[in-house]
Amino acid sequence: MKEREFRPIRKKYCGFCKDSLEPDFKDSVSLRRFVTDRGKIVARVKSGVCFKHQKNLSNAIKKSRYMALLPFSVVVR
């Protein structure tokens, strides 16, 4: 049996905590980084955001969608 090669896991740090920022619904350019091309909110594991900021981020994205700064979904044909 072949042994697995383990790579050291690099810990992701929350970008909001590091820069002491809060997600803002008016800043649609930075919020697009946390939304997929289909319009879904990126998971915490992939984005590397802490629990507190992920909750604030999802609320900011939803508010931004409601104010028509971000699209709800993208039509793919």
LORO-601957 format. One record per atom (N, C-alpha, C): residue in three letters; x, z, y. Coordinates in nm, 4 decimals, padded with zeros to 6 digits. Layout:
<sites>
<site aa="ala" x="X" z="Z" y="Y"/>
...
</sites>
This chain:
<sites>
<site aa="met" x="00.0825" z="00.0000" y="-00.1184"/>
<site aa="met" x="00.0000" z="00.0000" y="00.0000"/>
<site aa="met" x="00.0873" z="00.0000" y="00.1253"/>
<site aa="lys" x="00.0466" z="-00.0749" y="00.2199"/>
<site aa="lys" x="00.1220" z="-00.0866" y="00.3441"/>
<site aa="lys" x="00.0886" z="00.0292" y="00.4370"/>
<site aa="glu" x="00.1913" z="00.0902" y="00.4936"/>
<site aa="glu" x="00.1663" z="00.1998" y="00.5878"/>
<site aa="glu" x="00.1317" z="00.1451" y="00.7250"/>
<site aa="arg" x="00.0422" z="00.2151" y="00.7912"/>
<site aa="arg" x="00.0025" z="00.1746" y="00.9257"/>
<site aa="arg" x="00.1113" z="00.2061" y="01.0265"/>
<site aa="glu" x="00.1231" z="00.1199" y="01.1218"/>
<site aa="glu" x="00.2135" z="00.1479" y="01.2326"/>
<site aa="glu" x="00.1310" z="00.2042" y="01.3469"/>
<site aa="phe" x="00.1654" z="00.3226" y="01.3891"/>
<site aa="phe" x="00.0908" z="00.3859" y="01.4973"/>
<site aa="phe" x="00.1647" z="00.3685" y="01.6285"/>
<site aa="arg" x="00.0901" z="00.3211" y="01.7271"/>
<site aa="arg" x="00.1458" z="00.3113" y="01.8610"/>
<site aa="arg" x="00.1095" z="00.4372" y="01.9367"/>
<site aa="pro" x="00.1969" z="00.4834" y="02.0219"/>
<site aa="pro" x="00.1595" z="00.6007" y="02.1020"/>
<site aa="pro" x="00.0435" z="00.5653" y="02.1952"/>
<site aa="ile" x="-00.0552" z="00.6507" y="02.1995"/>
<site aa="ile" x="-00.1728" z="00.6268" y="02.2823"/>
<site aa="ile" x="-00.1409" z="00.6633" y="02.4260"/>
<site aa="arg" x="-00.1624" z="00.5670" y="02.5149"/>
<site aa="arg" x="-00.1396" z="00.5901" y="02.6561"/>
<site aa="arg" x="-00.2666" z="00.6442" y="02.7170"/>
<site aa="lys" x="-00.2587" z="00.7614" y="02.7757"/>
<site aa="lys" x="-00.3767" z="00.8233" y="02.8339"/>
<site aa="lys" x="-00.4156" z="00.7521" y="02.9622"/>
<site aa="lys" x="-00.5462" z="00.7215" y="02.9742"/>
<site aa="lys" x="-00.5970" z="00.6585" y="03.0948"/>
<site aa="lys" x="-00.6348" z="00.7678" y="03.1939"/>
<site aa="tyr" x="-00.6032" z="00.7456" y="03.3174"/>
<site aa="tyr" x="-00.6381" z="00.8413" y="03.4213"/>
<site aa="tyr" x="-00.7455" z="00.7796" y="03.5107"/>
<site aa="cys" x="-00.8356" z="00.8633" y="03.5537"/>
<site aa="cys" x="-00.9448" z="00.8193" y="03.6392"/>
<site aa="cys" x="-00.8877" z="00.7764" y="03.7746"/>
<site aa="gly" x="-00.9156" z="00.6530" y="03.8125"/>
<site aa="gly" x="-00.8671" z="00.6007" y="03.9398"/>
<site aa="gly" x="-00.9289" z="00.6711" y="04.0590"/>
<site aa="phe" x="-01.0533" z="00.7178" y="04.0435"/>
<site aa="phe" x="-01.1194" z="00.7889" y="04.1526"/>
<site aa="phe" x="-01.0576" z="00.9268" y="04.1732"/>
<site aa="cys" x="-01.0253" z="00.9963" y="04.0630"/>
<site aa="cys" x="-00.9634" z="01.1288" y="04.0740"/>
<site aa="cys" x="-00.8220" z="01.1171" y="04.1312"/>
<site aa="lys" x="-00.7502" z="01.0146" y="04.0861"/>
<site aa="lys" x="-00.6119" z="00.9977" y="04.1293"/>
<site aa="lys" x="-00.6028" z="00.9740" y="04.2799"/>
<site aa="asp" x="-00.6936" z="00.8914" y="04.3334"/>
<site aa="asp" x="-00.6914" z="00.8583" y="04.4752"/>
<site aa="asp" x="-00.7857" z="00.9449" y="04.5576"/>
<site aa="ser" x="-00.8495" z="01.0414" y="04.4914"/>
<site aa="ser" x="-00.9494" z="01.1314" y="04.5529"/>
<site aa="ser" x="-01.0544" z="01.0526" y="04.6323"/>
<site aa="leu" x="-01.1197" z="00.9575" y="04.5617"/>
<site aa="leu" x="-01.2262" z="00.8756" y="04.6181"/>
<site aa="leu" x="-01.3562" z="00.9011" y="04.5432"/>
<site aa="glu" x="-01.4640" z="00.8556" y="04.5989"/>
<site aa="glu" x="-01.5943" z="00.8599" y="04.5342"/>
<site aa="glu" x="-01.6504" z="00.7179" y="04.5316"/>
<site aa="pro" x="-01.7212" z="00.6792" y="04.4237"/>
<site aa="pro" x="-01.7828" z="00.5460" y="04.4205"/>
<site aa="pro" x="-01.8892" z="00.5319" y="04.5290"/>
<site aa="asp" x="-01.8863" z="00.4196" y="04.6003"/>
<site aa="asp" x="-01.9795" z="00.3977" y="04.7103"/>
<site aa="asp" x="-02.0609" z="00.2718" y="04.6817"/>
<site aa="phe" x="-02.1923" z="00.2811" y="04.6951"/>
<site aa="phe" x="-02.2782" z="00.1675" y="04.6624"/>
<site aa="phe" x="-02.2615" z="00.0522" y="04.7603"/>
<site aa="lys" x="-02.2103" z="00.0782" y="04.8803"/>
<site aa="lys" x="-02.1936" z="-00.0282" y="04.9799"/>
<site aa="lys" x="-02.0702" z="-00.1139" y="04.9535"/>
<site aa="asp" x="-01.9767" z="-00.0629" y="04.8747"/>
<site aa="asp" x="-01.8529" z="-00.1347" y="04.8442"/>
<site aa="asp" x="-01.8719" z="-00.2174" y="04.7168"/>
<site aa="ser" x="-01.9429" z="-00.3278" y="04.7280"/>
<site aa="ser" x="-01.9776" z="-00.4079" y="04.6109"/>
<site aa="ser" x="-01.8561" z="-00.4770" y="04.5485"/>
<site aa="val" x="-01.7529" z="-00.4995" y="04.6271"/>
<site aa="val" x="-01.6326" z="-00.5659" y="04.5749"/>
<site aa="val" x="-01.5642" z="-00.4778" y="04.4711"/>
<site aa="ser" x="-01.5505" z="-00.3496" y="04.4989"/>
<site aa="ser" x="-01.4856" z="-00.2606" y="04.4025"/>
<site aa="ser" x="-01.5782" z="-00.2266" y="04.2859"/>
<site aa="leu" x="-01.7087" z="-00.2306" y="04.3078"/>
<site aa="leu" x="-01.8027" z="-00.2019" y="04.1992"/>
<site aa="leu" x="-01.8060" z="-00.3146" y="04.0969"/>
<site aa="arg" x="-01.7757" z="-00.4366" y="04.1387"/>
<site aa="arg" x="-01.7761" z="-00.5499" y="04.0455"/>
<site aa="arg" x="-01.6738" z="-00.5329" y="03.9347"/>
<site aa="arg" x="-01.5715" z="-00.4530" y="03.9577"/>
<site aa="arg" x="-01.4696" z="-00.4267" y="03.8564"/>
<site aa="arg" x="-01.5276" z="-00.3512" y="03.7371"/>
<site aa="phe" x="-01.6350" z="-00.2774" y="03.7607"/>
<site aa="phe" x="-01.6957" z="-00.1946" y="03.6574"/>
<site aa="phe" x="-01.8229" z="-00.2554" y="03.6004"/>
<site aa="val" x="-01.8461" z="-00.3846" y="03.6280"/>
<site aa="val" x="-01.9620" z="-00.4564" y="03.5752"/>
<site aa="val" x="-01.9100" z="-00.5797" y="03.5022"/>
<site aa="thr" x="-01.9650" z="-00.6067" y="03.3824"/>
<site aa="thr" x="-01.9217" z="-00.7238" y="03.3062"/>
<site aa="thr" x="-01.9768" z="-00.8511" y="03.3694"/>
<site aa="asp" x="-01.9337" z="-00.9639" y="03.3168"/>
<site aa="asp" x="-01.9823" z="-01.0912" y="03.3690"/>
<site aa="asp" x="-02.1302" z="-01.1125" y="03.3376"/>
<site aa="arg" x="-02.1840" z="-01.0397" y="03.2397"/>
<site aa="arg" x="-02.3261" z="-01.0458" y="03.2061"/>
<site aa="arg" x="-02.4106" z="-00.9494" y="03.2893"/>
<site aa="gly" x="-02.3439" z="-00.8588" y="03.3623"/>
<site aa="gly" x="-02.4160" z="-00.7651" y="03.4483"/>
<site aa="gly" x="-02.4290" z="-00.6257" y="03.3918"/>
<site aa="lys" x="-02.3632" z="-00.5984" y="03.2790"/>
<site aa="lys" x="-02.3720" z="-00.4654" y="03.2188"/>
<site aa="lys" x="-02.2653" z="-00.3733" y="03.2773"/>
<site aa="ile" x="-02.2960" z="-00.2451" y="03.2836"/>
<site aa="ile" x="-02.2010" z="-00.1461" y="03.3329"/>
<site aa="ile" x="-02.0993" z="-00.1183" y="03.2225"/>
<site aa="val" x="-01.9711" z="-00.1204" y="03.2571"/>
<site aa="val" x="-01.8631" z="-00.1005" y="03.1608"/>
<site aa="val" x="-01.8605" z="00.0454" y="03.1157"/>
<site aa="ala" x="-01.8345" z="00.0661" y="02.9881"/>
<site aa="ala" x="-01.8305" z="00.2003" y="02.9308"/>
<site aa="ala" x="-01.7109" z="00.2798" y="02.9833"/>
<site aa="arg" x="-01.7240" z="00.4103" y="02.9732"/>
<site aa="arg" x="-01.6196" z="00.5019" y="03.0195"/>
<site aa="arg" x="-01.4883" z="00.4810" y="02.9471"/>
<site aa="val" x="-01.4955" z="00.4533" y="02.8176"/>
<site aa="val" x="-01.3749" z="00.4363" y="02.7364"/>
<site aa="val" x="-01.2945" z="00.3154" y="02.7840"/>
<site aa="lys" x="-01.3630" z="00.2082" y="02.8179"/>
<site aa="lys" x="-01.2940" z="00.0866" y="02.8627"/>
<site aa="lys" x="-01.2454" z="00.0962" y="03.0066"/>
<site aa="ser" x="-01.3247" z="00.1581" y="03.0921"/>
<site aa="ser" x="-01.2883" z="00.1626" y="03.2336"/>
<site aa="ser" x="-01.1867" z="00.2722" y="03.2643"/>
<site aa="gly" x="-01.1842" z="00.3776" y="03.1820"/>
<site aa="gly" x="-01.0897" z="00.4865" y="03.2038"/>
<site aa="gly" x="-01.1314" z="00.5818" y="03.3134"/>
<site aa="val" x="-01.2606" z="00.5896" y="03.3407"/>
<site aa="val" x="-01.3130" z="00.6765" y="03.4461"/>
<site aa="val" x="-01.3603" z="00.8064" y="03.3825"/>
<site aa="cys" x="-01.3439" z="00.9177" y="03.4510"/>
<site aa="cys" x="-01.3870" z="01.0472" y="03.3974"/>
<site aa="cys" x="-01.5400" z="01.0558" y="03.3970"/>
<site aa="phe" x="-01.5931" z="01.1571" y="03.3282"/>
<site aa="phe" x="-01.7380" z="01.1715" y="03.3106"/>
<site aa="phe" x="-01.8110" z="01.1837" y="03.4436"/>
<site aa="lys" x="-01.7577" z="01.2667" y="03.5312"/>
<site aa="lys" x="-01.8222" z="01.2904" y="03.6613"/>
<site aa="lys" x="-01.8324" z="01.1619" y="03.7435"/>
<site aa="his" x="-01.7220" z="01.0883" y="03.7495"/>
<site aa="his" x="-01.7207" z="00.9665" y="03.8297"/>
<site aa="his" x="-01.7959" z="00.8523" y="03.7612"/>
<site aa="gln" x="-01.8057" z="00.8543" y="03.6262"/>
<site aa="gln" x="-01.8835" z="00.7516" y="03.5576"/>
<site aa="gln" x="-02.0315" z="00.7664" y="03.5922"/>
<site aa="lys" x="-02.0812" z="00.8908" y="03.5999"/>
<site aa="lys" x="-02.2207" z="00.9144" y="03.6393"/>
<site aa="lys" x="-02.2441" z="00.8653" y="03.7821"/>
<site aa="asn" x="-02.1528" z="00.9016" y="03.8726"/>
<site aa="asn" x="-02.1644" z="00.8582" y="04.0124"/>
<site aa="asn" x="-02.1527" z="00.7060" y="04.0234"/>
<site aa="leu" x="-02.0661" z="00.6479" y="03.9419"/>
<site aa="leu" x="-02.0445" z="00.5031" y="03.9424"/>
<site aa="leu" x="-02.1694" z="00.4290" y="03.8959"/>
<site aa="ser" x="-02.2320" z="00.4763" y="03.7888"/>
<site aa="ser" x="-02.3520" z="00.4088" y="03.7398"/>
<site aa="ser" x="-02.4657" z="00.4211" y="03.8404"/>
<site aa="asn" x="-02.4775" z="00.5350" y="03.9058"/>
<site aa="asn" x="-02.5794" z="00.5512" y="04.0100"/>
<site aa="asn" x="-02.5511" z="00.4590" y="04.1290"/>
<site aa="ala" x="-02.4241" z="00.4451" y="04.1655"/>
<site aa="ala" x="-02.3868" z="00.3573" y="04.2769"/>
<site aa="ala" x="-02.4159" z="00.2115" y="04.2431"/>
<site aa="ile" x="-02.3890" z="00.1710" y="04.1188"/>
<site aa="ile" x="-02.4156" z="00.0335" y="04.0764"/>
<site aa="ile" x="-02.5658" z="00.0062" y="04.0782"/>
<site aa="lys" x="-02.6438" z="00.1016" y="04.0271"/>
<site aa="lys" x="-02.7896" z="00.0854" y="04.0256"/>
<site aa="lys" x="-02.8459" z="00.0782" y="04.1673"/>
<site aa="lys" x="-02.7938" z="00.1610" y="04.2555"/>
<site aa="lys" x="-02.8387" z="00.1599" y="04.3946"/>
<site aa="lys" x="-02.7991" z="00.0292" y="04.4628"/>
<site aa="ser" x="-02.6789" z="-00.0186" y="04.4321"/>
<site aa="ser" x="-02.6300" z="-00.1431" y="04.4888"/>
<site aa="ser" x="-02.7135" z="-00.2620" y="04.4406"/>
<site aa="arg" x="-02.7583" z="-00.2563" y="04.3158"/>
<site aa="arg" x="-02.8465" z="-00.3613" y="04.2636"/>
<site aa="arg" x="-02.9801" z="-00.3585" y="04.3363"/>
<site aa="tyr" x="-03.0322" z="-00.2388" y="04.3581"/>
<site aa="tyr" x="-03.1610" z="-00.2241" y="04.4252"/>
<site aa="tyr" x="-03.1548" z="-00.2765" y="04.5690"/>
<site aa="met" x="-03.0405" z="-00.2568" y="04.6349"/>
<site aa="met" x="-03.0228" z="-00.3038" y="04.7724"/>
<site aa="met" x="-02.9786" z="-00.4513" y="04.7777"/>
<site aa="ala" x="-02.9734" z="-00.5165" y="04.6623"/>
<site aa="ala" x="-02.9381" z="-00.6585" y="04.6475"/>
<site aa="ala" x="-02.7943" z="-00.6895" y="04.6877"/>
<site aa="leu" x="-02.7039" z="-00.5936" y="04.6682"/>
<site aa="leu" x="-02.5617" z="-00.6188" y="04.6910"/>
<site aa="leu" x="-02.4942" z="-00.6686" y="04.5629"/>
<site aa="leu" x="-02.5491" z="-00.6282" y="04.4485"/>
<site aa="leu" x="-02.5039" z="-00.6759" y="04.3178"/>
<site aa="leu" x="-02.6231" z="-00.7366" y="04.2442"/>
<site aa="pro" x="-02.5999" z="-00.8370" y="04.1615"/>
<site aa="pro" x="-02.7108" z="-00.8943" y="04.0850"/>
<site aa="pro" x="-02.7472" z="-00.8054" y="03.9646"/>
<site aa="phe" x="-02.8751" z="-00.8061" y="03.9255"/>
<site aa="phe" x="-02.9170" z="-00.7316" y="03.8074"/>
<site aa="phe" x="-02.8597" z="-00.7950" y="03.6824"/>
<site aa="ser" x="-02.8672" z="-00.9268" y="03.6739"/>
<site aa="ser" x="-02.8105" z="-00.9996" y="03.5607"/>
<site aa="ser" x="-02.7713" z="-01.1387" y="03.6077"/>
<site aa="val" x="-02.6937" z="-01.2044" y="03.5235"/>
<site aa="val" x="-02.6476" z="-01.3386" y="03.5559"/>
<site aa="val" x="-02.7171" z="-01.4361" y="03.4627"/>
<site aa="val" x="-02.7724" z="-01.5417" y="03.5163"/>
<site aa="val" x="-02.8399" z="-01.6423" y="03.4349"/>
<site aa="val" x="-02.7335" z="-01.7333" y="03.3738"/>
<site aa="val" x="-02.7311" z="-01.7371" y="03.2407"/>
<site aa="val" x="-02.6343" z="-01.8208" y="03.1689"/>
<site aa="val" x="-02.7098" z="-01.9333" y="03.1003"/>
<site aa="arg" x="-02.6672" z="-02.0553" y="03.1244"/>
<site aa="arg" x="-02.7338" z="-02.1709" y="03.0632"/>
<site aa="arg" x="-02.6383" z="-02.2513" y="02.9831"/>
</sites>
